[in-house]
Amino acid sequence: MKFSSRLMLCIYKVGTALAAPLGAAFISYKRRRDPPYGRRIFELLGFYRQRFDSCIWFHAASLGEVNSIKTLLTKFTNGHQNAHIVLTTLTTTGMQEAQKIEGITALYAPLDSACVLRRFFKSLHPKALFIVDTELWPNMLDAAHSHKIPITIINARMMESSCEAYSHMPDLVNDLLAAKLDRVLCISKDDAKRFKRIGVQDDKILISGNIKYDLTLNEQMFGISHAFRKKNLSGPVLGAISTHDTEEVMMLEAFTELKKTFQDLSLVLVPRHKSGVELAEKWLKEKGLPYSLRADRDSAMENFQGQVLLGATMGEIESYFGLCDLVFMGGSFVEIGGHNPLEPAYFSLPVITGPNYQNFKEPFDKLIETQGAFVAQNSKSFCSLVTNLFYDSEKLKTAGINALAVQQQGGGALTRTLKEMEKSLQSYDRN
């Protein structure tokens, strides 16, 4: 490692050590509208009740990453029943989903501070680190590398903008990030090229495909909801799933505009966060529009007889999909980067996205190319797309079939990823 890199790492370690308590307080405040951290906020600072002689550590930053590896973790735990498997996440919504996965210990991730990570390693003694997506934190990688545990990025992706940013400081990025990685299992050829550009060696990079294609969703939950939809809702149903603040109002305004053309249209609106539910409720009350709120799983679906269903429950995305004929995936009209279109595609539902879908560029590109998904640039084009698809029932049906075909053809990444993960574990055992 170059002297300049050592110096920067030292400065970073000192700065993050001082900032860690403030960082924990800031994260807690920022996510105050989500389920609370409670006393578990101290886990962000490395204070854990659990004590393991060794564990296998998975890190999934938030809800989307946790959802993407649920099937992988289920298969992995079945093959490692005697191992302690730890899954860390930074968000409370991610934690809610993580706690539903059998056979793992779900914890809040330590902040990227050397002293915090020291406590984490002392308590849990990980023997391998599997990072989902691209969470490259200097102290995390340095701590794992110092403990001589293999670091594997699974479902690795890198946006061109990130690669360009890294290219302005190649020596630092190589020394603090790229050189610490043992395996990078990339989603696509383009992602592999970008990891190579930041300094990861060729022999450490493998194109494994996208594990998000290998979905296991609750078909029974979908079926019950779909049967209810066919029995009780005669008109078209538009879904707006995983919306982020401001998208809720946009969808509601689009709904009122579309109602002029489709009088029996219904909207299933499922915000990503509690603040979005509150924003939507406020708007609906101000406009005096009727709506049904599904606040918990005990809320009867029968209360929804059309108009607007506002979903505020977690872990029921299949139930909401079951009501829909067409789905808008949120986070794409704001600078979030979109959400997984393969989930509605699994149920033969055509998808609409806004222009910001870079988080799922590869599957969206395939879906758009085959007309299983469509891009709306603004509210006007969104309404136009919805109108055209609801007017042309054959096009809507074909789009759903196209979406399912893309989802089905992308399988196999899960098997390849699990195989490479075993190689990482074997490399630790040899050490």
DOBA-165966 format. One record per residue (C-alpha): x, y, z; residue number from 1; residue in three letters. Coordinates in steps of 0.02 Angstrom, whole numbers, plus 50000, padded with zeros to 5 digits. Layout:
# DOBA-165966
<site <X; Y; Z>; NUM; 'Ala'> ...
END
This chain:
# DOBA-165966
<site <50000; 50000; 50000>; 1; 'Met'> <site <50067; 50171; 49952>; 2; 'Lys'> <site <50113; 50293; 50090>; 3; 'Phe'> <site <49979; 50417; 50031>; 4; 'Ser'> <site <49847; 50280; 50045>; 5; 'Ser'> <site <49906; 50232; 50220>; 6; 'Arg'> <site <49896; 50414; 50271>; 7; 'Leu'> <site <49720; 50435; 50202>; 8; 'Met'> <site <49662; 50274; 50286>; 9; 'Leu'> <site <49733; 50335; 50451>; 10; 'Cys'> <site <49643; 50501; 50435>; 11; 'Ile'> <site <49482; 50410; 50387>; 12; 'Tyr'> <site <49497; 50295; 50538>; 13; 'Lys'> <site <49518; 50440; 50658>; 14; 'Val'> <site <49376; 50539; 50578>; 15; 'Gly'> <site <49253; 50394; 50578>; 16; 'Thr'> <site <49297; 50347; 50758>; 17; 'Ala'> <site <49249; 50523; 50812>; 18; 'Leu'> <site <49096; 50529; 50700>; 19; 'Ala'> <site <49022; 50358; 50742>; 20; 'Ala'> <site <48909; 50413; 50887>; 21; 'Pro'> <site <48845; 50560; 50787>; 22; 'Leu'> <site <48820; 50446; 50637>; 23; 'Gly'> <site <48713; 50326; 50739>; 24; 'Ala'> <site <48608; 50472; 50804>; 25; 'Ala'> <site <48589; 50543; 50628>; 26; 'Phe'> <site <48534; 50376; 50553>; 27; 'Ile'> <site <48408; 50352; 50692>; 28; 'Ser'> <site <48338; 50527; 50664>; 29; 'Tyr'> <site <48335; 50510; 50474>; 30; 'Lys'> <site <48234; 50350; 50486>; 31; 'Arg'> <site <48123; 50408; 50629>; 32; 'Arg'> <site <47965; 50382; 50526>; 33; 'Arg'> <site <48010; 50200; 50498>; 34; 'Asp'> <site <47997; 50069; 50636>; 35; 'Pro'> <site <48115; 50127; 50776>; 36; 'Pro'> <site <48288; 50058; 50812>; 37; 'Tyr'> <site <48253; 50065; 50998>; 38; 'Gly'> <site <48393; 50003; 51109>; 39; 'Arg'> <site <48466; 49910; 50961>; 40; 'Arg'> <site <48536; 50075; 50901>; 41; 'Ile'> <site <48691; 50024; 51001>; 42; 'Phe'> <site <48722; 49884; 50878>; 43; 'Glu'> <site <48770; 50019; 50753>; 44; 'Leu'> <site <48912; 50058; 50873>; 45; 'Leu'> <site <48968; 49877; 50888>; 46; 'Gly'> <site <48885; 49828; 51052>; 47; 'Phe'> <site <48806; 49656; 51028>; 48; 'Tyr'> <site <48731; 49535; 51153>; 49; 'Arg'> <site <48774; 49388; 51039>; 50; 'Gln'> <site <48940; 49298; 51057>; 51; 'Arg'> <site <49001; 49172; 50927>; 52; 'Phe'> <site <49165; 49078; 50913>; 53; 'Asp'> <site <49145; 49096; 50724>; 54; 'Ser'> <site <49012; 49149; 50601>; 55; 'Cys'> <site <48981; 49178; 50417>; 56; 'Ile'> <site <48942; 49361; 50389>; 57; 'Trp'> <site <48822; 49426; 50257>; 58; 'Phe'> <site <48796; 49613; 50237>; 59; 'His'> <site <48642; 49682; 50147>; 60; 'Ala'> <site <48627; 49870; 50165>; 61; 'Ala'> <site <48438; 49891; 50159>; 62; 'Ser'> <site <48270; 49811; 50120>; 63; 'Leu'> <site <48301; 49787; 49934>; 64; 'Gly'> <site <48464; 49693; 49962>; 65; 'Glu'> <site <48388; 49587; 50101>; 66; 'Val'> <site <48244; 49538; 49987>; 67; 'Asn'> <site <48364; 49494; 49846>; 68; 'Ser'> <site <48458; 49363; 49949>; 69; 'Ile'> <site <48316; 49281; 50045>; 70; 'Lys'> <site <48313; 49130; 49929>; 71; 'Thr'> <site <48503; 49121; 49925>; 72; 'Leu'> <site <48513; 49126; 50116>; 73; 'Leu'> <site <48382; 48990; 50133>; 74; 'Thr'> <site <48480; 48875; 50019>; 75; 'Lys'> <site <48645; 48922; 50100>; 76; 'Phe'> <site <48585; 48890; 50277>; 77; 'Thr'> <site <48517; 48720; 50225>; 78; 'Asn'> <site <48694; 48673; 50175>; 79; 'Gly'> <site <48775; 48748; 50331>; 80; 'His'> <site <48657; 48701; 50472>; 81; 'Gln'> <site <48795; 48694; 50603>; 82; 'Asn'> <site <48863; 48866; 50561>; 83; 'Ala'> <site <48814; 49031; 50640>; 84; 'His'> <site <48755; 49140; 50496>; 85; 'Ile'> <site <48742; 49326; 50530>; 86; 'Val'> <site <48651; 49448; 50416>; 87; 'Leu'> <site <48680; 49633; 50448>; 88; 'Thr'> <site <48580; 49778; 50379>; 89; 'Thr'> <site <48573; 49964; 50414>; 90; 'Leu'> <site <48386; 49997; 50400>; 91; 'Thr'> <site <48239; 49953; 50511>; 92; 'Thr'> <site <48136; 49896; 50361>; 93; 'Thr'> <site <48279; 49784; 50308>; 94; 'Gly'> <site <48286; 49714; 50485>; 95; 'Met'> <site <48101; 49672; 50483>; 96; 'Gln'> <site <48126; 49563; 50329>; 97; 'Glu'> <site <48292; 49491; 50388>; 98; 'Ala'> <site <48210; 49428; 50549>; 99; 'Gln'> <site <48090; 49323; 50445>; 100; 'Lys'> <site <48230; 49219; 50369>; 101; 'Ile'> <site <48249; 49056; 50464>; 102; 'Glu'> <site <48419; 48995; 50521>; 103; 'Gly'> <site <48508; 49163; 50531>; 104; 'Ile'> <site <48548; 49294; 50662>; 105; 'Thr'> <site <48491; 49466; 50602>; 106; 'Ala'> <site <48590; 49614; 50671>; 107; 'Leu'> <site <48611; 49797; 50633>; 108; 'Tyr'> <site <48772; 49826; 50538>; 109; 'Ala'> <site <48919; 49908; 50626>; 110; 'Pro'> <site <48955; 50083; 50562>; 111; 'Leu'> <site <49114; 50101; 50462>; 112; 'Asp'> <site <49224; 50147; 50608>; 113; 'Ser'> <site <49381; 50050; 50655>; 114; 'Ala'> <site <49338; 50042; 50841>; 115; 'Cys'> <site <49159; 49991; 50804>; 116; 'Val'> <site <49216; 49853; 50687>; 117; 'Leu'> <site <49344; 49796; 50816>; 118; 'Arg'> <site <49201; 49763; 50938>; 119; 'Arg'> <site <49102; 49675; 50801>; 120; 'Phe'> <site <49245; 49556; 50762>; 121; 'Phe'> <site <49281; 49525; 50946>; 122; 'Lys'> <site <49100; 49474; 50977>; 123; 'Ser'> <site <49061; 49374; 50821>; 124; 'Leu'> <site <49227; 49314; 50743>; 125; 'His'> <site <49171; 49304; 50561>; 126; 'Pro'> <site <49268; 49185; 50450>; 127; 'Lys'> <site <49199; 49249; 50284>; 128; 'Ala'> <site <49115; 49409; 50226>; 129; 'Leu'> <site <48986; 49411; 50086>; 130; 'Phe'> <site <48933; 49586; 50035>; 131; 'Ile'> <site <48774; 49605; 49932>; 132; 'Val'> <site <48775; 49725; 49784>; 133; 'Asp'> <site <48914; 49853; 49807>; 134; 'Thr'> <site <48940; 49911; 49985>; 135; 'Glu'> <site <49125; 49955; 49984>; 136; 'Leu'> <site <49174; 50032; 50150>; 137; 'Trp'> <site <49361; 50059; 50184>; 138; 'Pro'> <site <49361; 50011; 50369>; 139; 'Asn'> <site <49249; 49860; 50343>; 140; 'Met'> <site <49361; 49794; 50204>; 141; 'Leu'> <site <49520; 49836; 50301>; 142; 'Asp'> <site <49459; 49747; 50458>; 143; 'Ala'> <site <49407; 49591; 50362>; 144; 'Ala'> <site <49571; 49591; 50264>; 145; 'His'> <site <49672; 49612; 50425>; 146; 'Ser'> <site <49584; 49462; 50500>; 147; 'His'> <site <49628; 49363; 50342>; 148; 'Lys'> <site <49447; 49321; 50301>; 149; 'Ile'> <site <49392; 49309; 50118>; 150; 'Pro'> <site <49287; 49453; 50055>; 151; 'Ile'> <site <49163; 49413; 49916>; 152; 'Thr'> <site <49045; 49534; 49830>; 153; 'Ile'> <site <48889; 49442; 49773>; 154; 'Ile'> <site <48769; 49509; 49642>; 155; 'Asn'> <site <48901; 49643; 49614>; 156; 'Ala'> <site <48856; 49793; 49510>; 157; 'Arg'> <site <48937; 49960; 49480>; 158; 'Met'> <site <48860; 50109; 49393>; 159; 'Met'> <site <48963; 50203; 49267>; 160; 'Glu'> <site <48949; 50361; 49371>; 161; 'Ser'> <site <49028; 50273; 49520>; 162; 'Ser'> <site <49165; 50201; 49412>; 163; 'Cys'> <site <49203; 50374; 49342>; 164; 'Glu'> <site <49212; 50446; 49518>; 165; 'Ala'> <site <49333; 50310; 49572>; 166; 'Tyr'> <site <49441; 50341; 49419>; 167; 'Ser'> <site <49492; 50513; 49486>; 168; 'His'> <site <49588; 50431; 49630>; 169; 'Met'> <site <49649; 50263; 49560>; 170; 'Pro'> <site <49789; 50228; 49684>; 171; 'Asp'> <site <49679; 50262; 49835>; 172; 'Leu'> <site <49534; 50159; 49769>; 173; 'Val'> <site <49649; 50015; 49723>; 174; 'Asn'> <site <49737; 50012; 49893>; 175; 'Asp'> <site <49585; 50039; 50004>; 176; 'Leu'> <site <49451; 49946; 49907>; 177; 'Leu'> <site <49498; 49843; 49753>; 178; 'Ala'> <site <49651; 49757; 49825>; 179; 'Ala'> <site <49553; 49696; 49976>; 180; 'Lys'> <site <49424; 49598; 49874>; 181; 'Leu'> <site <49448; 49411; 49849>; 182; 'Asp'> <site <49300; 49375; 49735>; 183; 'Arg'> <site <49182; 49488; 49639>; 184; 'Val'> <site <49030; 49397; 49568>; 185; 'Leu'> <site <48961; 49520; 49441>; 186; 'Cys'> <site <48787; 49536; 49370>; 187; 'Ile'> <site <48845; 49576; 49192>; 188; 'Ser'> <site <48994; 49599; 49076>; 189; 'Lys'> <site <48982; 49787; 49095>; 190; 'Asp'> <site <48992; 49775; 49284>; 191; 'Asp'> <site <49142; 49659; 49269>; 192; 'Ala'> <site <49230; 49786; 49157>; 193; 'Lys'> <site <49199; 49925; 49283>; 194; 'Arg'> <site <49269; 49825; 49429>; 195; 'Phe'> <site <49421; 49788; 49323>; 196; 'Lys'> <site <49440; 49974; 49287>; 197; 'Arg'> <site <49447; 50016; 49473>; 198; 'Ile'> <site <49588; 49890; 49498>; 199; 'Gly'> <site <49511; 49721; 49537>; 200; 'Val'> <site <49617; 49584; 49459>; 201; 'Gln'> <site <49546; 49480; 49316>; 202; 'Asp'> <site <49561; 49315; 49408>; 203; 'Asp'> <site <49452; 49381; 49550>; 204; 'Lys'> <site <49307; 49430; 49437>; 205; 'Ile'> <site <49169; 49312; 49380>; 206; 'Leu'> <site <49007; 49349; 49288>; 207; 'Ile'> <site <48880; 49251; 49388>; 208; 'Ser'> <site <48721; 49337; 49329>; 209; 'Gly'> <site <48586; 49421; 49432>; 210; 'Asn'> <site <48516; 49319; 49577>; 211; 'Ile'> <site <48364; 49432; 49577>; 212; 'Lys'> <site <48300; 49330; 49430>; 213; 'Tyr'> <site <48294; 49175; 49541>; 214; 'Asp'> <site <48141; 49228; 49638>; 215; 'Leu'> <site <48038; 49130; 49762>; 216; 'Thr'> <site <47880; 49229; 49793>; 217; 'Leu'> <site <47723; 49181; 49888>; 218; 'Asn'> <site <47607; 49118; 49752>; 219; 'Glu'> <site <47472; 49070; 49876>; 220; 'Gln'> <site <47465; 49247; 49943>; 221; 'Met'> <site <47454; 49313; 49765>; 222; 'Phe'> <site <47318; 49187; 49719>; 223; 'Gly'> <site <47204; 49231; 49864>; 224; 'Ile'> <site <47219; 49416; 49826>; 225; 'Ser'> <site <47194; 49389; 49639>; 226; 'His'> <site <47036; 49288; 49669>; 227; 'Ala'> <site <46969; 49430; 49776>; 228; 'Phe'> <site <47010; 49555; 49638>; 229; 'Arg'> <site <46917; 49453; 49505>; 230; 'Lys'> <site <46765; 49435; 49616>; 231; 'Lys'> <site <46751; 49612; 49684>; 232; 'Asn'> <site <46834; 49735; 49562>; 233; 'Leu'> <site <46761; 49749; 49389>; 234; 'Ser'> <site <46870; 49888; 49320>; 235; 'Gly'> <site <47057; 49900; 49285>; 236; 'Pro'> <site <47175; 49909; 49434>; 237; 'Val'> <site <47336; 50009; 49431>; 238; 'Leu'> <site <47471; 49970; 49559>; 239; 'Gly'> <site <47600; 50095; 49621>; 240; 'Ala'> <site <47722; 49993; 49724>; 241; 'Ile'> <site <47870; 50048; 49831>; 242; 'Ser'> <site <47842; 50233; 49798>; 243; 'Thr'> <site <47950; 50364; 49883>; 244; 'His'> <site <47902; 50534; 49952>; 245; 'Asp'> <site <47823; 50646; 49818>; 246; 'Thr'> <site <47787; 50498; 49704>; 247; 'Glu'> <site <47631; 50461; 49809>; 248; 'Glu'> <site <47555; 50628; 49763>; 249; 'Val'> <site <47607; 50607; 49582>; 250; 'Met'> <site <47520; 50438; 49573>; 251; 'Met'> <site <47362; 50505; 49657>; 252; 'Leu'> <site <47355; 50653; 49538>; 253; 'Glu'> <site <47379; 50535; 49390>; 254; 'Ala'> <site <47242; 50424; 49459>; 255; 'Phe'> <site <47116; 50567; 49468>; 256; 'Thr'> <site <47162; 50614; 49289>; 257; 'Glu'> <site <47145; 50435; 49226>; 258; 'Leu'> <site <46975; 50419; 49313>; 259; 'Lys'> <site <46907; 50540; 49183>; 260; 'Lys'> <site <46937; 50404; 49053>; 261; 'Thr'> <site <46916; 50247; 49159>; 262; 'Phe'> <site <46778; 50283; 49283>; 263; 'Gln'> <site <46793; 50114; 49369>; 264; 'Asp'> <site <46982; 50124; 49387>; 265; 'Leu'> <site <47058; 50076; 49554>; 266; 'Ser'> <site <47230; 50117; 49625>; 267; 'Leu'> <site <47335; 50009; 49742>; 268; 'Val'> <site <47463; 50126; 49818>; 269; 'Leu'> <site <47600; 50050; 49927>; 270; 'Val'> <site <47729; 50177; 49986>; 271; 'Pro'> <site <47903; 50119; 50034>; 272; 'Arg'> <site <47903; 50213; 50199>; 273; 'His'> <site <47779; 50266; 50331>; 274; 'Lys'> <site <47805; 50449; 50283>; 275; 'Ser'> <site <47736; 50408; 50111>; 276; 'Gly'> <site <47579; 50333; 50186>; 277; 'Val'> <site <47555; 50489; 50291>; 278; 'Glu'> <site <47581; 50601; 50139>; 279; 'Leu'> <site <47455; 50503; 50036>; 280; 'Ala'> <site <47326; 50504; 50176>; 281; 'Glu'> <site <47343; 50691; 50198>; 282; 'Lys'> <site <47319; 50721; 50011>; 283; 'Trp'> <site <47166; 50606; 50001>; 284; 'Leu'> <site <47084; 50689; 50151>; 285; 'Lys'> <site <47116; 50864; 50082>; 286; 'Glu'> <site <47035; 50813; 49917>; 287; 'Lys'> <site <46893; 50725; 50005>; 288; 'Gly'> <site <46924; 50564; 49908>; 289; 'Leu'> <site <46873; 50393; 49978>; 290; 'Pro'> <site <47009; 50266; 50015>; 291; 'Tyr'> <site <47042; 50107; 50112>; 292; 'Ser'> <site <47194; 50090; 50225>; 293; 'Leu'> <site <47274; 49921; 50253>; 294; 'Arg'> <site <47370; 49964; 50411>; 295; 'Ala'> <site <47412; 49786; 50466>; 296; 'Asp'> <site <47391; 49607; 50411>; 297; 'Arg'> <site <47233; 49590; 50514>; 298; 'Asp'> <site <47147; 49724; 50410>; 299; 'Ser'> <site <47015; 49639; 50304>; 300; 'Ala'> <site <47046; 49652; 50118>; 301; 'Met'> <site <46857; 49651; 50096>; 302; 'Glu'> <site <46855; 49832; 50152>; 303; 'Asn'> <site <46927; 49876; 49982>; 304; 'Phe'> <site <46789; 49887; 49854>; 305; 'Gln'> <site <46874; 50002; 49729>; 306; 'Gly'> <site <46943; 50179; 49720>; 307; 'Gln'> <site <47108; 50187; 49819>; 308; 'Val'> <site <47189; 50054; 49928>; 309; 'Leu'> <site <47332; 50124; 50031>; 310; 'Leu'> <site <47448; 49985; 50086>; 311; 'Gly'> <site <47550; 50012; 50245>; 312; 'Ala'> <site <47600; 49832; 50282>; 313; 'Thr'> <site <47768; 49746; 50260>; 314; 'Met'> <site <47800; 49577; 50181>; 315; 'Gly'> <site <47637; 49571; 50082>; 316; 'Glu'> <site <47694; 49629; 49912>; 317; 'Ile'> <site <47619; 49473; 49832>; 318; 'Glu'> <site <47448; 49519; 49900>; 319; 'Ser'> <site <47459; 49691; 49823>; 320; 'Tyr'> <site <47520; 49621; 49656>; 321; 'Phe'> <site <47371; 49503; 49656>; 322; 'Gly'> <site <47253; 49651; 49644>; 323; 'Leu'> <site <47341; 49734; 49498>; 324; 'Cys'> <site <47332; 49728; 49308>; 325; 'Asp'> <site <47479; 49847; 49281>; 326; 'Leu'> <site <47616; 49901; 49402>; 327; 'Val'> <site <47720; 50058; 49421>; 328; 'Phe'> <site <47880; 50022; 49519>; 329; 'Met'> <site <47925; 50172; 49626>; 330; 'Gly'> <site <48089; 50258; 49662>; 331; 'Gly'> <site <48105; 50295; 49477>; 332; 'Ser'> <site <48032; 50471; 49467>; 333; 'Phe'> <site <48148; 50524; 49608>; 334; 'Val'> <site <48336; 50500; 49631>; 335; 'Glu'> <site <48321; 50328; 49711>; 336; 'Ile'> <site <48358; 50221; 49559>; 337; 'Gly'> <site <48202; 50114; 49551>; 338; 'Gly'> <site <48150; 49947; 49626>; 339; 'His'> <site <48150; 49767; 49567>; 340; 'Asn'> <site <48039; 49745; 49412>; 341; 'Pro'> <site <48064; 49556; 49415>; 342; 'Leu'> <site <47943; 49540; 49560>; 343; 'Glu'> <site <47789; 49596; 49461>; 344; 'Pro'> <site <47860; 49508; 49307>; 345; 'Ala'> <site <47857; 49344; 49406>; 346; 'Tyr'> <site <47667; 49361; 49408>; 347; 'Phe'> <site <47653; 49410; 49223>; 348; 'Ser'> <site <47620; 49592; 49266>; 349; 'Leu'> <site <47681; 49725; 49144>; 350; 'Pro'> <site <47785; 49862; 49223>; 351; 'Val'> <site <47799; 50050; 49205>; 352; 'Ile'> <site <47951; 50142; 49270>; 353; 'Thr'> <site <48006; 50322; 49278>; 354; 'Gly'> <site <48172; 50374; 49197>; 355; 'Pro'> <site <48281; 50337; 49351>; 356; 'Asn'> <site <48296; 50148; 49353>; 357; 'Tyr'> <site <48485; 50132; 49363>; 358; 'Gln'> <site <48479; 50017; 49516>; 359; 'Asn'> <site <48399; 49884; 49406>; 360; 'Phe'> <site <48463; 49938; 49236>; 361; 'Lys'> <site <48504; 49764; 49171>; 362; 'Glu'> <site <48332; 49683; 49201>; 363; 'Pro'> <site <48240; 49842; 49153>; 364; 'Phe'> <site <48336; 49854; 48990>; 365; 'Asp'> <site <48286; 49676; 48947>; 366; 'Lys'> <site <48105; 49707; 48995>; 367; 'Leu'> <site <48096; 49869; 48898>; 368; 'Ile'> <site <48176; 49788; 48744>; 369; 'Glu'> <site <48044; 49650; 48744>; 370; 'Thr'> <site <47901; 49768; 48789>; 371; 'Gln'> <site <47872; 49688; 48957>; 372; 'Gly'> <site <47908; 49858; 49035>; 373; 'Ala'> <site <47885; 50038; 48979>; 374; 'Phe'> <site <47970; 50202; 49025>; 375; 'Val'> <site <47873; 50359; 49069>; 376; 'Ala'> <site <47974; 50520; 49070>; 377; 'Gln'> <site <47847; 50621; 49167>; 378; 'Asn'> <site <47670; 50620; 49233>; 379; 'Ser'> <site <47594; 50659; 49063>; 380; 'Lys'> <site <47681; 50514; 48975>; 381; 'Ser'> <site <47639; 50402; 49123>; 382; 'Phe'> <site <47453; 50436; 49100>; 383; 'Cys'> <site <47470; 50409; 48913>; 384; 'Ser'> <site <47555; 50240; 48938>; 385; 'Leu'> <site <47424; 50182; 49063>; 386; 'Val'> <site <47283; 50238; 48948>; 387; 'Thr'> <site <47355; 50148; 48797>; 388; 'Asn'> <site <47383; 49986; 48892>; 389; 'Leu'> <site <47212; 49984; 48974>; 390; 'Phe'> <site <47127; 50023; 48808>; 391; 'Tyr'> <site <47219; 49880; 48721>; 392; 'Asp'> <site <47188; 49724; 48825>; 393; 'Ser'> <site <47286; 49614; 48706>; 394; 'Glu'> <site <47439; 49725; 48718>; 395; 'Lys'> <site <47424; 49725; 48907>; 396; 'Leu'> <site <47413; 49535; 48911>; 397; 'Lys'> <site <47559; 49515; 48790>; 398; 'Thr'> <site <47665; 49635; 48893>; 399; 'Ala'> <site <47634; 49528; 49047>; 400; 'Gly'> <site <47686; 49370; 48953>; 401; 'Ile'> <site <47843; 49459; 48891>; 402; 'Asn'> <site <47885; 49513; 49069>; 403; 'Ala'> <site <47869; 49335; 49134>; 404; 'Leu'> <site <47978; 49269; 48992>; 405; 'Ala'> <site <48120; 49388; 49039>; 406; 'Val'> <site <48109; 49338; 49222>; 407; 'Gln'> <site <48109; 49153; 49182>; 408; 'Gln'> <site <48254; 49162; 49059>; 409; 'Gln'> <site <48368; 49248; 49183>; 410; 'Gly'> <site <48379; 49103; 49305>; 411; 'Gly'> <site <48537; 49008; 49354>; 412; 'Gly'> <site <48633; 49145; 49441>; 413; 'Ala'> <site <48586; 49077; 49611>; 414; 'Leu'> <site <48669; 48909; 49579>; 415; 'Thr'> <site <48827; 48990; 49510>; 416; 'Arg'> <site <48837; 49111; 49657>; 417; 'Thr'> <site <48819; 48974; 49788>; 418; 'Leu'> <site <48957; 48873; 49703>; 419; 'Lys'> <site <49077; 49020; 49709>; 420; 'Glu'> <site <49031; 49058; 49889>; 421; 'Met'> <site <49085; 48882; 49937>; 422; 'Glu'> <site <49254; 48916; 49856>; 423; 'Lys'> <site <49273; 49070; 49966>; 424; 'Ser'> <site <49238; 48967; 50122>; 425; 'Leu'> <site <49362; 48835; 50067>; 426; 'Gln'> <site <49497; 48967; 50044>; 427; 'Ser'> <site <49473; 49018; 50227>; 428; 'Tyr'> <site <49483; 48837; 50286>; 429; 'Asp'> <site <49647; 48816; 50192>; 430; 'Arg'> <site <49718; 48967; 50284>; 431; 'Asn'> 
END
